[in-house]
Amino acid sequence: MTIVSRPLSPCIQHCQLDPANTCQGCGRTLDEIAYWSQMTEAEKAPVWERLEAKGYIASRG
């Protein structure tokens, strides 16, 4: 099993929502941003994977 090192949040302090309510800085939806601190690591995992796949976050491992 590979352990992936990630920051606590994907936020890069470049917050601007597009018309679909997705942040142009980090790629999260407005709901994901709002509930991030309450989400479990298991709930965050698919979000991280989507953001990495779309190039918002560089994978580290």
C-alpha positions as protocol buffer text, in pm:
chain_id: "A"
residue {
  index: 1
  type: MET
  ca { x: 0 y: 0 z: 0 }
}
residue {
  index: 2
  type: THR
  ca { x: 137 y: 341 z: -99 }
}
residue {
  index: 3
  type: ILE
  ca { x: 106 y: 620 z: 156 }
}
residue {
  index: 4
  type: VAL
  ca { x: 27 y: 953 z: -7 }
}
residue {
  index: 5
  type: SER
  ca { x: 139 y: 1271 z: 165 }
}
residue {
  index: 6
  type: ARG
  ca { x: -108 y: 1553 z: 114 }
}
residue {
  index: 7
  type: PRO
  ca { x: -158 y: 1895 z: 271 }
}
residue {
  index: 8
  type: LEU
  ca { x: -447 y: 1939 z: 515 }
}
residue {
  index: 9
  type: SER
  ca { x: -647 y: 2118 z: 245 }
}
residue {
  index: 10
  type: PRO
  ca { x: -622 y: 2160 z: -132 }
}
residue {
  index: 11
  type: CYS
  ca { x: -686 y: 2536 z: -91 }
}
residue {
  index: 12
  type: ILE
  ca { x: -421 y: 2752 z: -259 }
}
residue {
  index: 13
  type: GLN
  ca { x: -572 y: 3086 z: -151 }
}
residue {
  index: 14
  type: HIS
  ca { x: -691 y: 3165 z: -505 }
}
residue {
  index: 15
  type: CYS
  ca { x: -1062 y: 3144 z: -438 }
}
residue {
  index: 16
  type: GLN
  ca { x: -1291 y: 3222 z: -728 }
}
residue {
  index: 17
  type: LEU
  ca { x: -1604 y: 3027 z: -814 }
}
residue {
  index: 18
  type: ASP
  ca { x: -1699 y: 2955 z: -1173 }
}
residue {
  index: 19
  type: PRO
  ca { x: -2065 y: 2938 z: -1286 }
}
residue {
  index: 20
  type: ALA
  ca { x: -2081 y: 2570 z: -1180 }
}
residue {
  index: 21
  type: ASN
  ca { x: -1980 y: 2667 z: -822 }
}
residue {
  index: 22
  type: THR
  ca { x: -1637 y: 2508 z: -856 }
}
residue {
  index: 23
  type: CYS
  ca { x: -1333 y: 2692 z: -723 }
}
residue {
  index: 24
  type: GLN
  ca { x: -1094 y: 2784 z: -1002 }
}
residue {
  index: 25
  type: GLY
  ca { x: -803 y: 2772 z: -756 }
}
residue {
  index: 26
  type: CYS
  ca { x: -840 y: 2430 z: -596 }
}
residue {
  index: 27
  type: GLY
  ca { x: -1108 y: 2258 z: -805 }
}
residue {
  index: 28
  type: ARG
  ca { x: -1342 y: 2176 z: -518 }
}
residue {
  index: 29
  type: THR
  ca { x: -1715 y: 2238 z: -532 }
}
residue {
  index: 30
  type: LEU
  ca { x: -1874 y: 2488 z: -297 }
}
residue {
  index: 31
  type: ASP
  ca { x: -2017 y: 2200 z: -90 }
}
residue {
  index: 32
  type: GLU
  ca { x: -1675 y: 2031 z: -67 }
}
residue {
  index: 33
  type: ILE
  ca { x: -1520 y: 2356 z: 52 }
}
residue {
  index: 34
  type: ALA
  ca { x: -1794 y: 2414 z: 309 }
}
residue {
  index: 35
  type: TYR
  ca { x: -1776 y: 2066 z: 461 }
}
residue {
  index: 36
  type: TRP
  ca { x: -1404 y: 1990 z: 416 }
}
residue {
  index: 37
  type: SER
  ca { x: -1318 y: 2020 z: 786 }
}
residue {
  index: 38
  type: GLN
  ca { x: -1603 y: 1784 z: 878 }
}
residue {
  index: 39
  type: MET
  ca { x: -1525 y: 1520 z: 614 }
}
residue {
  index: 40
  type: THR
  ca { x: -1348 y: 1197 z: 706 }
}
residue {
  index: 41
  type: GLU
  ca { x: -1029 y: 1096 z: 528 }
}
residue {
  index: 42
  type: ALA
  ca { x: -1235 y: 831 z: 343 }
}
residue {
  index: 43
  type: GLU
  ca { x: -1473 y: 1102 z: 220 }
}
residue {
  index: 44
  type: LYS
  ca { x: -1184 y: 1327 z: 116 }
}
residue {
  index: 45
  type: ALA
  ca { x: -998 y: 1053 z: -75 }
}
residue {
  index: 46
  type: PRO
  ca { x: -1210 y: 1060 z: -394 }
}
residue {
  index: 47
  type: VAL
  ca { x: -1202 y: 1441 z: -393 }
}
residue {
  index: 48
  type: TRP
  ca { x: -820 y: 1438 z: -372 }
}
residue {
  index: 49
  type: GLU
  ca { x: -805 y: 1179 z: -652 }
}
residue {
  index: 50
  type: ARG
  ca { x: -1033 y: 1388 z: -876 }
}
residue {
  index: 51
  type: LEU
  ca { x: -833 y: 1705 z: -811 }
}
residue {
  index: 52
  type: GLU
  ca { x: -505 y: 1527 z: -881 }
}
residue {
  index: 53
  type: ALA
  ca { x: -644 y: 1369 z: -1200 }
}
residue {
  index: 54
  type: LYS
  ca { x: -758 y: 1710 z: -1324 }
}
residue {
  index: 55
  type: GLY
  ca { x: -419 y: 1866 z: -1249 }
}
residue {
  index: 56
  type: TYR
  ca { x: -519 y: 2088 z: -959 }
}
residue {
  index: 57
  type: ILE
  ca { x: -285 y: 1912 z: -717 }
}
residue {
  index: 58
  type: ALA
  ca { x: 48 y: 1748 z: -790 }
}
residue {
  index: 59
  type: SER
  ca { x: 49 y: 1390 z: -660 }
}
residue {
  index: 60
  type: ARG
  ca { x: 302 y: 1317 z: -393 }
}
residue {
  index: 61
  type: GLY
  ca { x: 393 y: 981 z: -262 }
}
